[in-house]
Amino acid sequence: MTSRYEVRLDAGGMTRHIFESIRADGGGQPGPAGATVRMEGGVMVARAESGGIAHLRASLNSYLRLAHAARGSLEAGRRHTD
């Protein structure tokens, strides 16, 4: 059985920066779950497909953690410069 996910992130003006941060961290390279991340318009889209649910879960968790960390860093930087 094959499982898949697609996550769309729209963080307003921070979306492109979050995407670039994830891509710089190797997020643009397909992993064991065949995951990819790309921009579609102003929205970041992460997708993966795998026959193993463990790989899929790990991939999803990684993207969510990376996006959360990138957003936190951007917000901290914004507070620091205000």
N, C-alpha and C positions, 0 to 999 in steps of 0.2 A: 504494500500500500504506500502510495506517495502522499505526503502532506506538504502544504505550502502556506506561506503567509505573505501578506503585503501590508506594510505600515506606511502611512502618509503623515508627514509632519509639516505643519504650517506654523512657524513661529514668527510670522511677520517679517520684519527687517532682519531678524537674526537667522532666518532659515539658511541663506546662502553661506553664512559664516559657520553654522553648525555642520552643514554638508562638507565644506572645505576642511574642517577639523577632522571629521570622520574619514574623509578620503585620504588626508595626510597620515592618518593612523593605520592605513592599510585597508580601510573599509571599501575601497573600490575594487579590491581583488576578490574573486570568488573563493569562498572557503569550502569546507567539507559539506556544508549544506547548500552549496551553489548560490550563496547570497550575493546580491549586488545592491548597490545604492547609487541613485542618480537623481538629478533634478528634472522635474517635469513642470515647466512654467516656474512658478514661485514656490513649488512644493517639493520637499525631499521625499523620495519613495525608496524604501528598502524592501526587497523581495528575496525569498528563498524557497527552494523546493528540495526535499530530501526524502529518502526512503526510511530514514531513521529519525524518530521523534526527538531523541537526545541531541542530535546535531542541530535540528531545527530550533529546539528550545534554547540551546546555547547561543546560536546565532542571533535569535531575537533578543535575548537578554543582553548580549554584547552591544547590539545597535542601540537599544534603549538606554543602557548605561552610558555609552559614549555620547549620545545626544543629550542626556541629562547633564553630564559633566561639562560638555561644551557650552551648553546654555548657562550653567552656573558660573563658569569662567567669564563668559561675556557679560553677564549681569554684574558680577563683582568688578570687572573692569570699568563698566559704565558707572557704577556707584563711586568708584575711586576717582574718576575724572570729573564727576559732577561737583 
